[in-house]
Amino acid sequence: MGENDRLRDYRGKRDFGRTREPQGSAETSGAQPRFVVQIHDARTLHFDFRLQVDDVLKSWSVPKGPSDDPQDKRLAMPTEDHPLEYEDFEGVIPRGEYGGGTVIVWDIGTYEPLSHDRKGRPVDFGESIERGHATFRLSGSKLHGEYALTRFRDGLDGEREAWLLVKAGKGGAHGHGTPDPYRARSVRTGRTLGQVAADGDEG
């Protein structure tokens, strides 16, 4: 599927005459795939977890945010693919637009795909997501180490597809969890959600 097709849902939900969210291009960025975690204070406050797969960012809404504590199993609801340029997006999406509210870039970096088949051979990362289980190692400013995304509900019978995002680790190991999203600061500008909203950066 081409990049234009993969971004059809994304573009169809937005009026780019009103929002400064990126429309997207077909360019890829760098040799190592990227990831970004954004905090999004929209109708409901949540974190958006995005992994570069080929020429788009595969995206999940994570209500409680990713955690570095292996004991935390975080619900992750898939959303539409986003353009690669979205990793830099921070600002205020106008009220009345899809996802209207304030966005900050909480973490950003690269990741290493780790998915293998039963014989230990590497599996194409996009295919591992399609199959419902993907493992990867994050190298960000805040998140580090191995994580897994696992689909536990396939979206049939009228239910929404649902995944779990979990930090890999031995039982009993404890991380710091997720910070208070209202006090968390952008890794790009050092601002909080409240400061971005007050600055009126219309996204």
C-alpha positions in Angstrom: 0.0 0.0 0.0 1.4 3.4 -1.0 2.0 6.2 1.5 -0.9 8.2 0.1 -3.3 5.3 0.7 -1.9 4.7 4.2 -2.6 8.3 5.1 -6.1 8.5 3.6 -7.8 8.2 7.0 -5.4 10.7 8.6 -6.0 13.3 5.9 -9.7 12.7 5.6 -10.2 13.6 9.3 -8.4 17.0 9.1 -9.0 20.4 7.6 -5.4 21.6 6.8 -6.7 25.1 6.2 -7.4 25.2 10.0 -4.8 22.9 11.6 -1.1 23.2 11.2 -0.6 19.4 11.6 1.6 18.1 8.8 -0.1 16.7 5.7 2.8 14.3 5.1 5.2 13.4 2.3 6.7 10.1 1.1 10.2 10.8 2.4 11.7 8.4 5.0 14.0 9.7 7.7 17.4 8.1 8.5 18.6 4.5 8.6 17.1 3.7 12.0 13.3 3.7 12.5 12.0 6.5 14.8 9.5 6.6 17.6 7.7 9.4 19.3 5.4 9.7 22.4 3.1 12.7 22.5 0.9 13.9 25.3 -2.5 15.0 23.9 -4.9 16.9 26.0 -8.0 16.5 23.8 -11.5 15.4 24.8 -9.8 12.9 27.0 -6.1 13.3 28.1 -3.9 10.5 26.7 -0.5 9.6 25.4 0.0 8.8 21.7 2.7 6.2 21.0 4.0 6.1 17.4 6.5 3.8 15.7 7.9 4.4 12.3 7.0 1.5 10.0 8.3 2.2 6.4 7.0 5.7 5.4 4.3 6.2 8.2 4.0 6.3 12.0 1.9 3.4 13.2 0.0 4.9 16.1 -1.7 3.9 19.3 -3.6 5.9 21.9 -2.3 4.9 25.4 -4.7 6.4 28.1 -2.2 6.0 31.0 0.9 6.4 29.0 3.9 4.0 28.5 5.6 2.9 31.6 9.1 1.7 32.3 7.8 -0.6 35.1 7.5 -4.2 33.7 4.6 -4.7 36.2 2.4 -2.2 34.3 0.3 -3.4 31.4 -0.9 -0.4 29.5 -3.9 -0.5 27.2 -3.1 0.8 23.7 -5.9 1.5 21.2 -4.8 1.7 17.5 -5.5 4.9 15.7 -4.9 5.9 12.0 -1.4 6.0 10.6 0.3 9.4 10.8 2.9 11.0 8.6 6.6 10.8 9.6 6.7 14.6 10.1 4.2 14.2 13.0 7.1 13.3 15.3 7.9 17.0 15.5 4.4 18.3 15.9 3.7 20.3 19.1 1.0 22.9 19.5 -2.7 23.5 19.8 -5.1 21.8 17.4 -8.0 24.2 17.0 -11.3 23.5 18.8 -13.8 21.8 16.5 -11.0 20.0 14.5 -10.4 16.3 14.9 -8.4 15.8 18.1 -8.8 19.4 19.1 -6.5 20.2 22.1 -2.9 20.7 23.1 -0.1 18.4 22.1 3.5 18.1 23.4 6.4 15.8 22.4 7.1 13.9 25.6 9.8 11.6 24.2 11.4 10.9 20.9 14.2 8.7 19.6 15.0 5.6 17.6 14.1 1.9 18.0 15.5 -1.4 17.1 13.0 -4.1 15.8 13.5 -7.4 17.8 10.7 -9.6 16.4 11.7 -13.1 15.5 10.0 -16.3 14.4 10.0 -19.6 16.3 13.3 -20.5 14.7 14.9 -17.2 15.9 15.0 -15.6 12.5 14.2 -11.9 12.2 10.7 -11.1 11.1 9.7 -8.0 9.1 8.5 -5.5 11.7 5.4 -4.4 9.8 4.4 -8.1 9.4 4.9 -8.7 13.2 2.5 -5.9 13.9 0.0 -7.3 11.4 0.3 -10.6 13.2 -0.4 -9.0 16.5 2.9 -9.2 18.4 5.9 -7.0 18.0 9.0 -6.5 20.2 11.5 -3.6 20.0 14.1 -1.8 21.9 13.6 2.0 22.5 16.4 4.5 22.6 14.8 7.8 23.6 15.4 10.7 25.9 13.2 9.2 28.5 12.2 5.6 27.5 14.9 3.0 27.1 15.0 -0.8 26.8 12.8 -3.5 25.4 9.1 -3.2 25.0 6.3 -5.4 23.4 3.0 -4.5 21.8 0.5 -7.4 21.8 -3.0 -7.5 20.4 -5.5 -9.1 22.7 -8.7 -8.1 21.0 -8.9 -8.3 17.2 -11.8 -5.8 16.7 -14.3 -8.4 15.4 -17.9 -8.6 16.5 -18.3 -4.8 16.8 -15.6 -4.4 19.4 -12.6 -2.1 18.9 -9.2 -3.6 18.4 -7.1 -3.4 21.5 -3.4 -4.0 22.4 -1.2 -4.0 25.5 2.1 -2.1 25.7 4.5 -3.6 28.2 8.1 -3.0 29.2 10.1 -6.3 29.1 11.8 -7.3 32.3 12.1 -9.9 35.0 9.4 -10.3 37.6 9.8 -8.0 40.6 11.7 -5.4 38.6 10.2 -1.9 39.1 10.7 1.2 37.1 9.3 4.7 37.7 6.0 4.4 35.9 4.6 7.4 34.0 4.9 11.0 35.2 1.9 13.3 35.8 1.1 14.4 32.3 0.2 17.9 33.4 3.6 18.4 35.0 5.6 16.5 32.2 7.7 18.6 29.9 8.3 18.5 26.2 11.6 17.0 25.2 11.6 19.5 22.3 10.9 22.8 24.1 10.8 22.1 27.8 7.2 23.3 28.1 4.3 21.7 29.8 0.8 21.3 28.3 -0.4 24.4 30.1 2.5 26.5 28.8 1.9 25.4 25.2 -1.8 26.2 25.6 -1.0 29.6 27.1 1.4 30.4 24.3 -1.4 29.7 21.8 0.8 27.7 19.4 -2.0 26.9 17.0 -1.2 23.5 15.5 
